[in-house]
Structure formats: structure tokens, C-alpha cells
């Protein structure tokens, strides 16, 4: 399912809020093949790192999200970021914090 610029921005910001950290702890990029960009080119560990990717309607829409996240929200660009219609986001070494069990 292709997403609009606003939908992608909203979902990425929610992702950062959910998993925490500063914007500078994350990396963002654009690619045609997001899984290859994440796991192949940027060395994201699929099991250990926190990551997501969203397909935009067009490459121009993906670039608009990328510009917003880097220029307005100050998320640094991924080491490997190119062109395409997919926007990816990741934070290496971050893990979701499990909520304590009730009564524990």
C-alpha cells in the first residue's frame, strides 16, 4: 500500500516516539529496494536493531519526507541513501524496552 507524504511523516515520528531516543540517534534514507538498503548497504540487524520502511506514492514524495525528517526534525541521513520511492528509518543498537510484569 502506497502512503502519502503526511502519512509517512506521521508514522515515522510515531515510531521514533514509541522507541525513544533523540532524532540524532536515528538514520533515514530513500531507496527503491528498502530491505537491501537497510540490511545490505547499511548493515542493519533485522533482529536486533529497530527499523521500518514505508513506500511513498512517488520518488518525489519520498524525497519530500526525507527532506522534512532531515531538515526540520534533524534526523541524520543514512550512510547509504539513494533514490527511489521507499523511505527507511533505523536506529542501530536500540532495543525496545519491555514493560515490567504486573506486580514485578
C-alpha positions as CSV (number, residue, x, y, z in Angstrom):
1,X,0.0,0.0,0.0
2,X,1.4,3.4,-1.1
3,X,1.3,6.1,1.5
4,X,1.1,9.9,1.2
5,X,3.8,12.2,2.4
6,X,1.8,13.1,5.5
7,X,1.0,9.5,6.4
8,X,4.7,8.6,6.2
9,X,5.9,11.5,8.2
10,X,3.3,10.8,10.9
11,X,4.2,7.1,11.1
12,X,7.9,7.7,11.2
13,X,7.5,10.3,14.0
14,X,5.3,7.9,15.9
15,X,8.0,5.2,15.5
16,X,10.7,7.5,16.9
17,X,8.4,8.4,19.8
18,X,7.5,4.8,20.6
19,X,11.1,3.5,20.7
20,X,12.6,6.7,22.1
21,X,15.9,8.5,21.7
22,X,16.8,11.7,20.1
23,X,16.3,12.4,16.4
24,X,20.1,12.2,16.2
25,X,20.1,8.6,17.3
26,X,18.2,7.5,14.2
27,X,19.1,7.5,10.5
28,X,16.8,8.0,7.5
29,X,17.2,7.2,3.8
30,X,15.5,6.7,0.5
31,X,15.8,3.7,-1.8
32,X,14.0,1.7,-4.4
33,X,14.8,-1.5,-2.6
34,X,14.4,-0.6,1.1
35,X,15.3,-4.1,2.5
36,X,18.5,-4.1,0.5
37,X,19.3,-0.6,1.7
38,X,18.6,-1.4,5.3
39,X,20.1,-4.8,5.7
40,X,22.6,-5.0,2.9
41,X,24.0,-1.5,2.5
42,X,23.5,0.0,6.0
43,X,24.2,-3.2,7.9
44,X,21.0,-3.1,10.0
45,X,20.5,-6.2,12.0
46,X,16.9,-7.3,11.2
47,X,16.5,-9.0,14.7
48,X,18.5,-6.7,17.0
49,X,18.0,-3.2,15.6
50,X,14.9,-1.1,15.3
51,X,13.9,-0.3,11.7
52,X,10.9,0.4,9.4
53,X,10.3,1.4,5.8
54,X,7.3,2.9,4.1
55,X,6.5,3.0,0.3
56,X,5.7,6.5,-0.9
57,X,3.5,7.3,-3.9
58,X,6.4,8.6,-6.0
59,X,10.2,9.2,-5.7
60,X,9.4,12.9,-5.3
61,X,7.1,12.1,-2.3
62,X,9.8,10.0,-0.7
63,X,12.3,12.9,-1.1
64,X,9.8,15.3,0.5
65,X,9.6,13.0,3.5
66,X,13.4,12.7,3.6
67,X,13.9,16.5,3.4
68,X,11.3,17.0,6.2
69,X,12.9,14.5,8.5
70,X,16.5,15.7,7.9
71,X,15.9,19.5,7.7
72,X,13.0,20.0,10.1
73,X,13.3,17.1,12.6
74,X,17.1,16.8,12.2
75,X,17.4,13.0,11.7
76,X,20.8,12.4,10.1
77,X,20.9,10.8,6.7
78,X,21.7,7.1,6.5
79,X,25.3,6.3,5.2
80,X,23.7,4.6,2.2
81,X,20.8,6.6,0.9
82,X,19.9,7.0,-2.8
83,X,16.9,7.4,-4.9
84,X,13.6,5.6,-5.1
85,X,10.1,5.6,-3.7
86,X,10.7,3.9,-0.3
87,X,11.7,5.8,2.9
88,X,13.5,3.8,5.5
89,X,14.3,4.6,9.2
90,X,16.6,2.8,11.6
91,X,18.4,3.0,14.9
92,X,21.3,0.6,15.5
93,X,21.8,-0.8,18.9
94,X,18.4,0.4,20.2
95,X,16.1,-2.3,21.6
96,X,12.5,-2.0,22.7
97,X,12.2,-1.8,26.4
98,X,9.8,-4.4,27.7
99,X,7.2,-3.3,30.2
100,X,7.6,-4.8,33.7
101,X,5.1,-7.6,34.5
102,X,2.3,-6.6,36.8
103,X,3.4,-6.8,40.4
104,X,7.0,-7.0,39.4
